[in-house]
Amino acid sequence: MSVILTYKIILFNQILKTTFGITEPYVPSLRLPDLPTWLRQAKVTERWSLELRALRAMLPDKSESNALQNALCGIDAIAVESFYQLPEGSWELVRSECEKSPPKLNQGDRTNSVINVSSHFAQLCSHVDNTFGHQQWFLYDDLWAAAHPELARSLMRYGLSWDPFQ
């Protein structure tokens, strides 16, 4: 029996989060192409990280084929502190609230941001400001990790601790 996982690693100001919830570094039984659908349908719990809630809030309409790409562009556009102000509830409610009261915009230089999305790997390198630089998000599933085991292990290791000697 194979295990299907999707991982999320957030690197910001050398404060790392490797969680898709508060204590889980992955979403079980899910591959990256299925993440937008899962996010729209899943029930938000208090264990969800702010980043996961923000990604969910930025998802476009269900009919969009490049929903993850567009959601990451939305994440790049809003300020990190706006993650704390996102409403809770169903995806539809969160989207309508965000449209009524748009989150604060990112003050970084978005021309310095990078967004790459492929079938089983997604990266957001959002320029936040000149002091702290970039916020980096890496999302990948077990297929990408199997094809790139050293890099996947390295990202997970760095996500647990910046100190290579720890």
LINMO-V77220 format. One record per pair of residues at least 24 apart in sequence whose C-alpha atoms are under 8 Angstrom apart, sorted by the first residue. I is the first residue (numbers start at 1). J is the second residue. If there is no record, write none. Layout:
I_J / I_J
This chain:
3_28 / 3_29 / 3_142 / 4_28 / 4_29 / 4_30 / 4_31 / 4_141 / 4_142 / 5_29 / 5_30 / 5_31 / 5_141 / 5_142 / 6_30 / 6_31 / 6_32 / 6_139 / 6_140 / 6_141 / 6_142 / 7_138 / 7_139 / 7_140 / 7_141 / 8_137 / 8_138 / 8_139 / 8_140 / 9_136 / 9_137 / 9_138 / 9_139 / 9_155 / 9_156 / 9_159 / 10_135 / 10_136 / 10_137 / 10_138 / 10_159 / 11_135 / 11_136 / 11_137 / 11_159 / 12_134 / 12_135 / 12_136 / 13_132 / 13_133 / 13_134 / 13_135 / 14_162 / 16_158 / 16_159 / 16_160 / 16_161 / 17_159 / 17_160 / 18_156 / 18_159 / 18_160 / 19_49 / 20_48 / 20_49 / 20_52 / 21_47 / 21_48 / 21_49 / 21_52 / 22_47 / 22_48 / 22_49 / 23_47 / 30_141 / 31_120 / 31_140 / 31_141 / 31_142 / 32_119 / 32_120 / 32_121 / 32_139 / 32_140 / 32_141 / 33_119 / 33_120 / 35_68 / 36_67 / 36_68 / 37_62 / 39_91 / 40_90 / 40_91 / 41_90 / 41_91 / 43_90 / 44_88 / 44_89 / 44_90 / 50_83 / 50_84 / 51_83 / 53_83 / 53_86 / 54_83 / 54_86 / 56_91 / 57_86 / 57_91 / 57_94 / 57_95 / 57_98 / 58_95 / 68_117 / 69_115 / 69_116 / 69_117 / 72_115 / 72_124 / 73_115 / 76_106 / 76_110 / 76_113 / 76_124 / 76_126 / 76_127 / 77_105 / 77_106 / 77_110 / 78_103 / 78_104 / 78_105 / 78_106 / 79_103 / 79_104 / 79_105 / 79_106 / 79_107 / 79_128 / 80_106 / 120_144
